[in-house]
Every structure is written in structure tokens, then in C-alpha cells.
Amino acid sequence: MKDLINEYFVKITYIKKGPKYWDYLKCDIWQKDKAIIGSYERNYHALYDTFHPFEQDGKHYALYSKDYTSTRIMSLPDCKDLGGEERNQWGFCPVDFYVPVVDKSEEEDECFDTSDFGKFGFVAGCVWGDDSDWKIELLDLREASKGKIIRKQPFGYMPMFGSKIKDNIRLDWWIGKGEFAHNKDRDVTIATSSPTFELDENFDLKYKRGELDYVLLNPHRACKCGKIVKSIMTREIGEPHNVNYREGADYSIYFEAVDIKDQKLELKSYCYGCKSYLSLKGEILNGLLLLKSEFDIRKKD
């Protein structure tokens, strides 16, 4: 899979529209080491980063915005408009596009599935008038060849930090293979200090995780041997673990878990006093996780 950023690029010429009107742009598309291969007119006075070439299944395409309120897709190098979003005065105005490219080390790693690369991307921008900051949304590009783009909001109202989407995105493990064949989650981290969003096969939010390994228990829970347990591991159960919680009546713990559907859960810990593996059982109901006040002993060493 090639990174086409330096293969295709745009040079602009301002089109003066006269007093009281903003300028338009003539966008000439160049291919590396070749002349102009096409052009389009953009009805806004700033290009931002609204031309982004990418590869999918060996063919070349580009995300672009000729109307400032919409995102469209073209094929390359013929520069043919394939389709996309239509003009909408209240539409999402793009300012930056990003389609992740497979790293060479990942491409050669049999435990890393690269089949979805080129089939999803990201757009930053805002709804017209809400330009206090840019928001990041996801683009489903699986039907790019048909000119079909599906814009999604799996991250909620997520502001972009800095000036480029790329600086906000980290793909932790994009569908495991080999010994990780059981792992079918897509992990997308938005900025290094934000939660991890795990997406399903349709690039929709499966659930959101935080970045802490432990939840501190206050007041401390005691094992049946009397040893105090101050924290419990949560990462193993695939449940939000950077969550807010409060102590409730009868020493029950309530966690905010708004991204998880009602389900049974089990938080795991270990007692170094009697060398027992412990579990704290609970369930999520109406967005809150209710845990028992006492540990169950799972097994001893």
C-alpha cells in the first residue's frame, strides 16, 4: 500500500469574485514528475487540507471538497468525480482529511491484518458557524469506487488538537491475526491522552475504554483473610477502566459506564495475604456499574 501524499498534490490560483464576495479557488491537480492532470473549482477562499489522495485495492482515489460544505471522492489519475456528499448549507465543512497508511513493518507482520487500510479515513471540520474548534469524524470508504462515503461520529463531539488529524490518531491494534485471531476489535485512540475507541466491523463504536490499568477502591475492600485490597485490575475484562465512580450505600461502587450496554461483569484482583485470586462481581444497569461489597475467591495458588 503506497502513501500517495507526495504522488498527487494541488496548486491553487485565486479567482476574484469582486467586492463583498469571498474569492474562489482554481485547484490544479498535479502528479509527481508530470504536468497538470486535472482541475476543479472550490467555492471558498481557503483550501485548508481538503485534497487527500489514497490507495484502495491497488487503485488511486482522493478525498476532496469543491464545495466547502461537503466531502466528495474522485478517481486518480483521471480526476473523475465519483460522488459523495451534496452541498448543504448546514453541512459538515471539512478542513482536513486523513486516510491511514500501513507501515512497512506492519505490512510484513503476519499478525497484523492490513485488509481494512484504505477503506476508512478521518475528516476534521465543523458544522457551518461552529468554528470555535474542529471536530474529528470517521469516513467509511469501503465503497469509494462507487463514489459512496459514509460519515460517522463514533467518537462523539471530539475536538481536534493541533492543526492536523494525523497528530490526533493512533491505531493500537487493527484486527489481530495469528495468535491474536480471537481479537476482532479495532482500536482507535484519539490523541494520546484520550480514551481508546474500539470499533466493530462496520466502523461503528463497540465501546470506549480509558487508559488506566487500575481502579482504586475507597474505602478499601478486604479479602476474607483480612488482607486489604486497595485496587482492582479492569483492563482484562474489556470494560471502560478510566471511569468515574462514587461510593454508594452499603459500600457498593457505582461506575459511570455510559458506553456499555447492560451486562454482567467481573473485576479481578489478587490477595498477597492468602495468595488467592479474587473477583468482585457486578453488573451494568442503566449506565451504572454496581459491584458487590465483598470479594469472591476464585482460586488459590
C-alpha positions as CSV (number, residue, x, y, z in Angstrom):
1,M,0.0,0.0,0.0
2,K,1.5,3.3,-1.1
3,D,1.4,6.7,0.6
4,L,0.2,8.9,-2.2
5,I,0.6,12.3,-0.4
6,N,3.7,13.1,-2.5
7,E,2.4,11.4,-5.6
8,Y,-0.6,13.8,-6.2
9,F,-0.9,17.3,-4.9
10,V,-2.9,20.6,-5.6
11,K,-1.7,24.1,-6.5
12,I,-4.2,26.9,-6.2
13,T,-5.0,30.1,-8.1
14,Y,-7.3,32.7,-6.6
15,I,-10.4,33.6,-8.6
16,K,-11.5,37.1,-7.7
17,K,-15.3,37.5,-7.2
18,G,-15.3,41.2,-6.6
19,P,-16.2,43.3,-3.5
20,K,-18.4,41.8,-0.8
21,Y,-17.7,38.3,-2.1
22,W,-15.0,35.9,-1.0
23,D,-12.6,34.5,-3.6
24,Y,-12.9,31.1,-5.1
25,L,-10.0,28.8,-5.9
26,K,-8.9,27.1,-9.1
27,C,-7.4,23.9,-7.9
28,D,-4.9,22.3,-10.3
29,I,-4.1,18.6,-9.6
30,W,-0.5,17.6,-10.3
31,Q,1.0,14.2,-10.5
32,K,4.6,13.8,-9.4
33,D,7.1,14.3,-12.3
34,K,4.1,15.0,-14.7
35,A,2.1,18.0,-15.8
36,I,-1.3,19.0,-14.6
37,I,-3.7,16.0,-14.8
38,G,-6.9,17.8,-13.9
39,S,-8.5,20.7,-12.0
40,Y,-11.6,21.7,-10.1
41,E,-13.1,24.9,-8.7
42,R,-13.6,25.3,-5.0
43,N,-16.2,27.9,-3.8
44,Y,-14.2,29.1,-0.8
45,H,-11.2,31.3,-0.3
46,A,-9.1,28.8,1.6
47,L,-8.1,25.3,0.6
48,Y,-7.0,24.1,4.0
49,D,-6.1,20.4,3.7
50,T,-9.1,19.3,1.6
51,F,-7.3,17.3,-1.0
52,H,-6.1,13.9,0.2
53,P,-5.0,11.1,-2.2
54,F,-5.1,7.5,-1.0
55,E,-4.9,3.9,-2.3
56,Q,-7.6,1.2,-2.1
57,D,-7.3,-2.3,-3.6
58,G,-4.4,-1.1,-5.8
59,K,-6.4,1.9,-7.3
60,H,-5.9,5.6,-6.6
61,Y,-8.5,8.0,-5.3
62,A,-8.7,11.3,-3.5
63,L,-11.0,12.9,-0.9
64,Y,-11.6,16.5,-1.8
65,S,-14.0,19.4,-1.2
66,K,-15.0,21.5,-4.1
67,D,-18.0,22.9,-2.1
68,Y,-16.9,23.9,1.3
69,T,-19.9,22.2,2.9
70,S,-19.3,18.7,1.6
71,T,-16.8,15.9,1.1
72,R,-16.5,14.1,-2.2
73,I,-14.3,11.5,-3.9
74,M,-12.5,11.4,-7.2
75,S,-10.6,8.7,-9.0
76,L,-7.0,9.2,-10.0
77,P,-5.2,9.9,-12.2
78,D,-8.2,10.7,-14.4
79,C,-9.6,13.1,-11.8
80,K,-13.2,11.9,-12.4
81,D,-15.7,12.9,-9.7
82,L,-17.3,9.7,-8.5
83,G,-19.8,11.1,-5.9
84,G,-20.1,11.9,-2.3
85,E,-21.9,14.4,-0.2
86,E,-24.0,17.1,-1.8
87,R,-23.9,20.8,-1.0
88,N,-25.7,21.5,2.3
89,Q,-25.7,25.0,3.9
90,W,-25.9,23.3,7.3
91,G,-23.5,20.5,6.3
92,F,-20.2,19.5,7.9
93,C,-17.5,21.7,6.4
94,P,-14.2,19.8,6.1
95,V,-10.8,21.3,6.7
96,D,-8.6,18.3,6.8
97,F,-8.6,14.6,5.6
98,Y,-6.6,11.6,6.7
99,V,-6.5,8.1,5.4
100,P,-4.0,5.9,7.4
101,V,-1.3,4.1,5.5
102,V,0.1,0.8,6.5
103,D,3.6,0.9,8.0
104,K,6.1,-1.4,6.2
105,S,6.9,-3.3,9.4
106,E,3.1,-4.0,9.9
107,E,2.7,-5.0,6.2
108,E,5.3,-7.7,6.7
109,D,4.0,-8.9,10.1
110,E,1.7,-11.9,9.7
111,C,0.0,-11.0,13.0
112,F,-1.2,-7.6,11.6
113,D,-4.2,-7.5,9.4
114,T,-3.9,-4.7,6.9
115,S,-7.0,-5.5,4.8
116,D,-9.1,-2.6,6.0
117,F,-6.4,0.1,5.4
118,G,-7.6,2.4,2.6
119,K,-11.2,1.6,3.4
120,F,-11.6,4.1,6.3
121,G,-10.4,7.6,7.0
122,F,-11.0,10.7,9.1
123,V,-12.3,14.2,8.5
124,A,-11.9,17.3,10.6
125,G,-14.1,20.3,10.4
126,C,-17.3,21.7,11.8
127,V,-20.9,22.5,11.1
128,W,-21.2,25.9,9.4
129,G,-20.9,28.6,12.1
130,D,-19.5,26.3,14.8
131,D,-15.9,27.2,14.0
132,S,-14.6,27.6,17.6
133,D,-12.6,24.4,17.1
134,W,-12.5,21.5,14.6
135,K,-14.2,18.1,15.3
136,I,-13.0,14.7,14.2
137,E,-15.3,12.2,12.5
138,L,-14.8,8.9,10.7
139,L,-15.3,8.2,7.0
140,D,-16.4,4.7,5.8
141,L,-14.7,4.4,2.4
142,R,-15.4,0.8,1.6
143,E,-17.4,1.8,-1.4
144,A,-15.1,4.5,-2.6
145,S,-15.1,3.1,-6.2
146,K,-18.8,3.8,-6.3
147,G,-18.4,7.3,-5.0
148,K,-20.1,6.4,-1.7
149,I,-18.9,8.0,1.5
150,I,-20.5,7.4,4.9
151,R,-19.5,9.9,7.6
152,K,-19.9,8.7,11.2
153,Q,-19.5,10.1,14.7
154,P,-18.2,7.1,16.8
155,F,-16.1,9.5,18.9
156,G,-19.0,11.8,19.8
157,Y,-18.2,15.5,19.9
158,M,-14.5,15.1,19.7
159,P,-12.3,18.3,19.2
160,M,-9.1,18.1,17.2
161,F,-5.9,19.2,19.0
162,G,-3.3,21.0,16.8
163,S,-3.6,21.6,13.1
164,K,-3.6,18.0,11.6
165,I,-5.8,15.0,12.2
166,K,-2.8,12.7,11.8
167,D,-1.4,14.1,15.1
168,N,-4.6,13.0,16.9
169,I,-4.8,9.4,15.7
170,R,-3.2,6.2,16.9
171,L,-4.2,2.8,15.7
172,D,-3.3,0.5,18.6
173,W,-4.0,-2.9,17.0
174,W,-6.2,-3.1,13.9
175,I,-7.7,-6.6,13.9
176,G,-5.3,-9.2,15.1
177,K,-4.2,-12.3,13.2
178,G,-2.3,-15.4,14.2
179,E,-2.2,-15.8,17.9
180,F,-4.5,-12.8,18.2
181,A,-7.1,-14.3,15.9
182,H,-9.7,-14.0,18.7
183,N,-9.3,-10.2,18.8
184,K,-11.6,-8.7,16.4
185,D,-11.7,-5.2,17.8
186,R,-10.4,-2.1,16.0
187,D,-8.7,0.2,18.5
188,V,-8.6,3.9,17.5
189,T,-7.1,6.3,20.0
190,I,-7.9,10.0,19.5
191,A,-4.9,11.9,20.9
192,T,-2.6,10.2,23.4
193,S,-4.4,11.4,26.5
194,S,-7.9,10.4,25.3
195,P,-9.9,7.2,25.6
196,T,-9.5,4.3,23.1
197,F,-12.5,3.7,20.9
198,E,-13.0,0.1,19.8
199,L,-15.0,-0.1,16.5
200,D,-16.9,-3.1,15.1
201,E,-16.8,-4.5,11.6
202,N,-18.9,-1.6,10.3
203,F,-16.6,1.1,11.9
204,D,-19.3,1.9,14.5
205,L,-18.5,2.3,18.2
206,K,-18.3,-1.0,20.0
207,Y,-17.2,0.6,23.3
208,K,-14.9,3.1,24.7
209,R,-12.0,2.4,27.1
210,G,-9.9,4.8,29.1
211,E,-6.2,4.4,29.7
212,L,-5.8,3.4,33.4
213,D,-5.0,-0.1,34.5
214,Y,-6.5,0.1,37.9
215,V,-9.4,1.5,39.8
216,L,-8.6,2.4,43.4
217,L,-11.1,1.2,46.0
218,N,-12.1,3.6,48.7
219,P,-12.9,2.6,51.3
220,H,-10.6,-0.4,50.8
221,R,-12.1,-3.8,50.3
222,A,-10.8,-6.7,52.5
223,C,-10.2,-10.3,51.4
224,K,-11.8,-13.0,53.6
225,C,-8.3,-13.5,55.2
226,G,-8.4,-9.8,56.3
227,K,-5.8,-8.5,53.8
228,I,-6.8,-5.1,52.5
229,V,-7.2,-4.8,48.7
230,K,-6.7,-1.3,47.5
231,S,-7.2,-1.6,43.8
232,I,-8.6,-4.0,41.1
233,M,-7.5,-4.6,37.6
234,T,-10.0,-3.8,34.9
235,R,-8.2,-4.0,31.6
236,E,-8.7,-7.8,31.3
237,I,-12.5,-7.6,31.0
238,G,-12.8,-5.2,28.2
239,E,-14.7,-2.6,30.1
240,P,-14.2,1.2,30.4
241,H,-11.5,1.5,33.0
242,N,-10.8,5.2,33.1
243,V,-14.2,5.8,34.6
244,N,-15.6,8.0,37.4
245,Y,-17.1,6.2,40.3
246,R,-18.6,7.0,43.7
247,E,-19.2,5.0,46.9
248,G,-22.8,4.2,47.5
249,A,-24.8,2.8,50.3
250,D,-23.6,-0.5,51.8
251,Y,-20.2,0.0,50.3
252,S,-21.4,-0.6,46.7
253,I,-19.5,1.1,44.0
254,Y,-21.2,2.8,41.1
255,F,-19.1,3.4,37.9
256,E,-20.1,5.7,35.0
257,A,-20.2,3.3,32.1
258,V,-22.4,5.1,29.6
259,D,-20.8,3.4,26.5
260,I,-21.6,-0.1,27.7
261,K,-25.0,-1.9,27.4
262,D,-26.4,-3.6,30.4
263,Q,-24.4,-6.7,31.2
264,K,-22.8,-8.8,33.9
265,L,-19.2,-8.0,34.8
266,E,-16.4,-9.4,36.9
267,L,-13.4,-7.3,38.1
268,K,-10.3,-9.3,39.0
269,S,-7.7,-8.9,41.7
270,Y,-5.2,-10.8,43.7
271,C,-4.6,-11.2,47.5
272,Y,-1.0,-11.4,48.5
273,G,-2.0,-12.4,52.1
274,C,-3.6,-15.8,51.4
275,K,-2.3,-15.9,47.8
276,S,-5.8,-16.1,46.3
277,Y,-7.2,-14.8,43.1
278,L,-10.2,-12.7,43.8
279,S,-13.2,-11.4,41.8
280,L,-15.6,-8.6,42.5
281,K,-18.8,-9.3,40.7
282,G,-21.3,-6.7,39.4
283,E,-23.4,-5.6,36.6
284,I,-24.1,-2.5,34.5
285,L,-27.6,-1.2,34.7
286,N,-28.8,2.0,33.1
287,G,-25.3,3.2,32.5
288,L,-24.0,2.5,36.0
289,L,-21.9,-0.4,37.2
290,L,-23.0,-1.8,40.6
291,L,-20.4,-4.0,42.4
292,K,-20.8,-6.3,45.4
293,S,-19.3,-5.2,48.6
294,E,-17.4,-8.5,49.2
295,F,-14.8,-10.4,47.1
296,D,-15.3,-14.0,45.9
297,I,-12.3,-16.3,46.0
298,R,-11.7,-17.7,42.5
299,K,-8.8,-20.0,43.4
300,K,-5.6,-20.2,45.4
301,D,-2.1,-20.6,44.2
